[in-house]
Amino acid sequence: MSSTLLAAEVALAGSLSFALGAALQQHEAAGTTGSTLFGRLKLLVRRPRWLLGGLAILVGGVGHFMALGLGPLTVVQPVTVASLMFAVPIAAALHRRRPSRAELVAAGAVTAGLIAFVLVIPPTTVRPTLTALDILRFLPCAVLIALVCHRVGQRSTTHGRAILLAVASGVMYASAATLNRVLSNGAMHDLSHLLSWITLLMPVVAAAALALLQSAYATGHFGVAYATVQIADPLTAVTIGALILHERLPSDPASLLAALGAGALVLAGTVALARISPAPEAAERPIPVSSPA
């Protein structure tokens, strides 16, 4: 068996673990309410199934890390997007229903579109670096977008709230990933790179992203929330990577056309999921969450 094929199989297993973890966490988060994002998170960390979901996500992360060590990024990264394809039937099973054909087709469209988009992104050899000025160029903008999405989401329908909160989460996750990329790349050459204020900032940004995602799950519309964060995260990361880290984007007409086509496919799949993904019964029985002490 070639190392590339083994990498794809490990990445696929990691995607399944990611999907299982996300579905378990959504099952516990659906229907929770509270005055603050972190108040909801405070309740969820007391639930064994939610923690099990977190463990599954951690295992998925380890699998993704191992896959990247075994094979090229151009193979591993598209395969990990398959977690969306796994997540919809897993969530349906947790809520004791069968996924509809429309759900599976929509999830497949999003997955295919994301894979196509990743494939047209050209590789880059530029070593990622961030100055304090670079961080000030993107992080305040990301926080502002997240705050606006959260604010508008409070006045929207449950479908709209799920989308907006997932967008906010994806933007913050991409910001955390940008910081993490620089830290991890630097640590590969010199572990002293971890002794930086960026190391302290990154977990705060990631925690905000996690809290926003749990709020999106709590609306009960798992399919659209999970699909949206899968879109917002990589698209934001590509944007930050191009503008801040100077990574390459498609420049020839064929690649640009392919990227636009992939984006249209992703958008169509997400809209379909927003229309057909049913809210679980848990969303009809809100669980009050007290503010953190």
C-alpha positions, 0 to 999 in steps of 0.5 A: 500500500502506498503512503498516499493511499494510507494517508487518505485512509487515515484522513478518512478515519479522522473525518469520521471521528470529527463527524461523530464528535460534532454530532454528539456535541450537537445532540447535547447542545440542542435546546440549551439557552442562556444569557451568555455564550460561555454560560452555555458552554459551562453547562455542556462541559458537565455532560458526558456525551458532550465530552465524549464528542470532544474526545472524538474530535480530538482523535480526529485531529490526531488522525488528521495530523498523522495523515499529513505526516503520511501523504501530501496536503493535496490529498489529505485536506480534501478527504477531511471535508468528508466529515460533513458527509458522515455528520448528517447520517450520524446526527439523524441516527442520534435523533432516531430518524433516517436521513432523507435522500435530499439531505444526503444529496445536499451534504454530498453537494457541499462536500464535493464543492469544498473538495473541488475548491481545495483542489484548485488552490495552488501550493505555496512554499512561503513560510508563514509569519505574523507580526503584531501589525499583521494580527491587528490587520485581520483579528479585529475585523474577524471579531467585528464580523463575529459580533455582528453575526451574533447580534443579528442572529438573535433577531433572526429565525432559528435557521437564520440564527444557525447560519449566522452563528456558524459563520461567526464561529467559522471566521473565529476558527479560521483566525485561530487556525491562522495563529496556530499555523504560524506557531506550529510551523515555527515550532517545527524549526525552533520550539522557542517559537511557542514562547510567544504572546500568540500562544496565549491569544490563540486558545482565547480565539479558539474558545470563542469559536467553540462557544459560537458553534455550540450556540449554532448547534443549540438552534437545533438545525445541525445540518445547516450549522455544520455545513456553514461552519465548514464553508466559513472556516476554509473560505476565511482561512484562504482569504487571510492566508492570501492577504496576510500570509501571502499564500497563492490563489488560483490566477489562470481562467480555468482555475478561477472558473473551477473555484467559482463553480465549486463555490456555487455547488457549496452554496446550493448544498447549504441552502438545501440543507437550510431548508430540509434539515429538521429541528430535533425535539430537544430544541422544543424543550429549552434548558436554562443555563445560568451565567458563569460565576 
